[in-house]
Amino acid sequence: YREDEVGDALRDFHASSSSSAPPPPFVQTKIHPEDLGYSATKRAVLVSLERLGVSRLDAVLLHKPRCWEGACRKTPEGTWQESWVALEELFDEGIVSAIGLCDVDEGLLEELLRQRVMP
């Protein structure tokens, strides 16, 4: 979750790049479980874009499908399913090239694979 530092590194990379520079890095971030829910996920992606200094992301992952003890300082606004809808829209808009979800069990994976945009 150190997007500010990653953003600094990306800006340094772009500032020093030349015609012989390697291709730009793959930029992926995660949505913290306390940012689950449609609106919260949309806001979190906008904050990530700003912190990273980019206009689009190669991938966004929902870090966990729910909060667990000690992980969240606040109760999420919604569910991973609502967050997934937000990510699907960001995918459709071209802001995100790929979406996914970390740390899932078999049942949740089966539900995820029935979504409109699959990971």
Secondary structure, 3 states (H helix, E strand, C coil): CCHHHHHHHHHHHHHHCCCCCCCCCCCEEEECHHHCCHHHHHHHHHHHHHHHCCCCECEEEECCCCCCCCCCCCCCCCCHHHHHHHHHHHHHCCCECCEEECCCCHHHHHHHCCCCCCC
